[in-house]
Amino acid sequence: MSRASRSVALLGSTGSIGTQALDVVEAAGAVAGDGEPPFDVVALAAGGGQLDLLAEQVVRFRVPLVGVAQGSAEQLRAAVAAASERTGLPPVEVEVLVGPDAATEVAGRGADVVLNGVTGSIGLAPTLAALRSGSTLALANKESLVAGGPLVRQAQQRPDQVVPVDSEHSAIAQALRAGRREEVVRIVLTASGGPFRGRTRAELADVTPDAALAHPTWAMGPVVTTNSATLVNKGLELIEAHLLFEVPVEDITVVVHPQSVVHSMVEFVDGSTIAQASPPDMRLPIALGLGWPDRVPGAARACSWTEATAWTFEPLDDATFPAVALARDAVRASATHPAVYNAANEQCVAAFLAGRVAFLDIVDTVARVLEEHDGTPAPSLTLEAVHAAEEWARRRADELLR
């Protein structure tokens, strides 16, 4: 990389995105050798449920600021001291923020790059704080954009301030470099199809949480993995692509690509389709999010072109997996329907993983909640309106599930 070291604030540091992001930072520093490392982790934020892991991250990366949603500053400092003793690394003086707004405060401290790897729509406030502070936002938290898309757009201070970290949207951002925006015909989002690709709706009636969590190509958290099984995740990604790249939902096509090597494509007016391909590894889009527009050398392995291989593409079965069609309808309905889509789904997924409802109840319930929602037009959207819509959606989903 040609630029000086960038300060990085990492939200959700103990989750899947967070731990892989720190792998990227560490590997990039090793590649730099005796030169200045490309990234300097200046802040972490996490829920607080994995204090030992968080403390080890603080010590390994010499992080001076940490935010935790639960627990106490004394607990974290004690864990940091224990981690220092356990690893043999010098102790770290750390400022600790505690409470539900800790991640938002960390995000607003003005780091060069804020990587939002939080899961769920609770990531919206940190997303807005990062943008308002002028930081580049490496966005893995798609739910914050889905829930408050117009608010996120309003908070942006420059066109390139939001850099997508989802593998699909990272692929689209890379492919868009091949032409001008007015030359784009459509975006093609690829989907692995999840663990139930090829099944009929009737065959999904008795799906268990363990089966839904057995994703064929990606290792992710339980909510995202379940969303991939229902294809709600692809619905969220469709909404995200619509908002990030200002492409109408009618011009976004979803195709099933089981190998998960082509991460998405962009079709241009002359008939060209530009695809981004790489083995499934989130470290590549994470590295691009941290380094954009530069590439981070050695971030992930490349495809092997000396071995026989085949990539296949299939149309999406909307009858069995209606979540993507519901997402299109949500975008067309109102500014708060996407937030309702996401919030109702979060409630349904929690109930499914707890064994309280069936797999098919997830998307069926989301559809009913969307149908009942009145909606708020974009010009009237506020953060309070988003929160009110989400609270109503969660409450109504719980009522229907009971």
N, C-alpha and C positions, 0 to 999 in steps of 0.2 A: 504493500500500500504506500502511496506517495504522501499521505497526509501525516501531520503530527498526531501523537497519541490522543485518542478521544476518550473523554470521561463518559462512563456508562452507569446508569441507574437501572437495576434489574428488579422488576416486580414479579412476584411468584417464583422466587429463586429456588425453592425446594421442590417445585413441580417438574414435570417432564421437560417443558421448554426451558425453564430456568437452569436445570442441571446441565442440559446440553449446551446452553449458551455459555456457561462457565467453562465447559470443555473447549468450546471454540476460542474463548479468550485465552485460555491456558496454552492451547496449541499454537495460536497466532503469536504469543509471546515467545514460545520455543523457537518458532521459525525465525523470529526477529533476531535471536541470538543475543549478541552484545549491543545491538542497536536498540533504539527506543521501541518498546512494545506498542502495537497499534491501539490497544484498548487498556483503560485504567478503570476498574470497577470502583466507583466512589460511593455507591449506595445499594442496599438490598432491601426488599420488602417481601414478607411472607405471612402466611396465616398464623404461624406460631405453633402448629401442631408437631413440627419436627425440629425442636430446638437444637438437638445435638448436631443435626446436619447443617442447620443454619449457622451455628457457632463455628463449625469446621470451615464453612465457606468464608466467614468473616476473617478467620485466622489465615487461611490459605491465600486469600486475595487482599489482605490488609485493608479491610473495608471500614471507613470511619463513621458511616451512618447506616442505621438499620431501623426499619419499621416493622412492627408485628401487630397483627389485629387482636391477638389475645395473649394473656400472660402478663408478665411484669418486666420492667427494665432490670430489676435485680436478678430475676431468673435467667434472663439472656446473658447478662454480664457474668454470672456464675458459670453458665454453659460455655461462654467464650474462654474464660480462664481455664476451665477443665479441658477444652479442646486444645488450648495452647500447651498445656502440660502433656496431654496425650500425644500430640504430634511433634513436640519438641521445637515448635516454632515460637518466636518471641510473642509476648502478649500484645494485645491491641486495645488502644483507648477508643471506645466506641460511643457515639451518641445514639441513644435508643428512643424511638417514638413508639408509643403504645396506643392502641385503640382502633376503632373501625375506620378512621380517617388517616391512619398512619401511611398507607400506601399512596394516598392522594398527596400528602405533604411531601413525601419522598419524591414523587413524580414532578412536583412543582419547584424543586430546588435548583433547576437550571442545568442539569447535566447535558453534555453535548447530545447524547442519545439516551432515550428512555425506552427500554424494551418491556412492553406490557405483556407478560405471560400469565396474567391472572386468568382464572377460569370463571366464566359467567358474566352477567351484566353488571356485577359490582365493579367491573373494570372501567365503567363509563366515567366516573368522577376522576380517577387517575389519568385516563386518556385526555380529558379536557384540561386537567391541570398541566400536563406535559406540553400540550399544544400552546396554552396561554403563556407558559414560561419561555417559549421560543425553542424548546428542545426538538430535535428530530425524534419522531415517534416510530419506533419499530414495533409494529402492531401484530401481535399473535392473538390478542383478545378480540376475536371477531364479534363477540356478543355486544361489546360496547358500541361498535359501529352500527350493528343491526338495531340496537335499542334506541340509539340517539343519533342516527346518521346526519340529519340536518344540523344538529347542535355541533357535531364534530366538524362538519364542513364550515360552519360559521367560525369556529375557534381556530381553524387553520390560518397561519400567517403567511404561508408561501406554498406554491403548488407541490413541491417535493417534500413537504414536511412529514407526511405520513408514508412510511415504507412498509409494505405488507410482508409479513413473515409466514403466513400460511403458504404451504408449498405451491398451491394452485395460483394464488395471487402473485406470489413472487415470480412464478413462471410467466404469467401474463405481463407483469411489469417488464420482464426481460424481453419478451417477444415484441412488445410495443416499441422497443428501440429500433425495430426494423422498418418502421414507416411512420407517417404522420397520422394523427388521430382521425382526421377527416377521411383517411384511406381505409379505416377499419370497417369491415362488414359485420363481423360478429366475433364474439368470444366463445371458445369451446372449453368448458370446464370438464375435466376428467374426474371420474369417480371409480374407486376400486370395486364398488358393488357390495363391499362389506362381506361378512361371513355367510350371508343368506342369499347371495346372488344366484338367480336361477330358480329359486323356490316360488311357489304360488302363495297367495294370501292364506289359503287353508293350511298350508304346511307351516305357517308361522304362528299358529294359534297356541302351541304349547312350548314356545321358545323359552328357555331359562336364562337368567342373568349370566350364568357362566358361559353359555353358548354365545350370547350377544357380546360378551367381552373378549371372545377369541377372534380378534381381527386378523385377517390373513397376511397383511403386509406391514402395518404400522403398530408401534408400541406407544400407547397414549393413556391418558387418565381415564377413569371409568365413565365419566359423563360424555366426553368426546367420543370414546369408543362405542358407547351405546348409540350416540347420535349418528355414528357412521353405519351402524347396523340398521337403523330406521331410515337412513338417508336424510334425516333432519340436518345433519352437518352439511350436506350438499345444498340444502335449502338456505341455510345460513350463509354459505359461501356464495350462492347466487346473489343474495341481497348485498353481501359485502362487495362483490365484483361490480354490481350496479352502482353502488355508492362511490367506490374508490375510483372507478374509471369512467363514470358518467355515461354508461352504456345502458340503453333501455333493456328491461328484463326480456323483452321479446327478441332481442338480439344476443341473448346468452343461451347457448345450447349445452345440455349436460349429456355426456356419453360415458358409458361404462368401459373402463380400461383396467382389467384385473391385475395386470403386472405392475401398475403404479410406477412406471418409468417415465412416461410422458405426462408431465404434471399439469399442463394445460396448453392451449393453443390460441392463436389469433389469426383470423382469416381476413385478407385484404381484398381490395376491389379488383385487383388484377387476377384473382384466382389463387394467389399464393397463400399457403397456411404455414405460419412459423410456429414451431413447437419447441419447448424446452424439455430436454430429457436428461435424467440422471438417476442412479439407483436411489430407492426410497431412503432418505436420510435427512432428518430435519436440520442437521448442522449446516447444510448448504443454504437454505433460505434464512436461517438465523444469522449466518455470517454475512449474507447480503444485506440483511436488515441493519446490522451493526456498521457495516462498512460502506453502504450505498453512497455514491454510485460506483465505488471501487469494489473489486473482488478481493477476497481474502485468500491468499495462496494456501493450497492444501487443506481447505476447509472440509472437504469430503472426497471420497473416491469418485472416479468417473466411470462411465460405461466401458465395458470391455468390447472392443470391436473385432477381436480375433476369435471369438467363440460364436457358434451358431445360436441364434436366439429368435424369438418371434413375439411381436406385440399385437394384441387384438383389441378391437373396439366393437361395442355392442350398443344398441339403443337402450335407453332407460325404460324399464317397465313401470309406467306411471300407475297402472291399476294396482299392482302389488305394493309399490312404494310411492304413495301420493304426496309425500312430504315436500318434494320440489315444486310440484304444482301449487300446493298451498302457499309456499313462499312467494311465488309469482303473484298469486291473488292478494297476499298481504301487502306487497309493495304497491299494488294498484289501488288498494282500499283506502289507506290513510297513512299519516306519518307515525301513528302509534301502533298500527297493526303488526309491523315487524317486531316491536318490543313485546307485544302480547304473544306472538308466535314463539319467541324465545323463552319468555317467562313461564308460559303454560307448559312448554316442553320440559323446562328444568324441574318443575313440580312433578310431572308425569314420570320422568326418568328416575327421580329420587324414589318415587313410590314403587316403580318396577324393580329397581335394584334392591329395595327392601323386601321384595316378595309380596307386595300388597296388591299389585294389579298385573294383568297379562301384557305381553309385548305389544299386541295390536291395540291395546287401550291407549298407548302413548300417543300415536298420531291421530287416532279417532277422537280423543279428548281434545287435542290441540285444535282440530278442525271445528269442533263444536264451540270452543271458547272464541275462536276467531269469528265465527258466524254471529255470535251474540255481541261482539264488541262494537260500540258506536263509532269510535275513532276520533282523532284530532287532526285537522288539516295542518300541513307543514308550516304555514305562516304563524300559527298560534302555538307551535310547539315550544315547551319549556322543559327544563330538567324536572320540575315538579310534575308536569303532565306525564312525562315518561314514567316517573316513579309511581304515580297514581295508576296508570294503565297496567304497569307490572304487578302492583299489589292486587288490583282487581283480578287480573288474569290468574295469579297464583291462588287466590281465594276461590275463584270460580272453578278452576281445575280441581282443587281439593274437593269442592262440593260435588262435582260430577264424578270424581273417582270413588267417593264414598257411596 
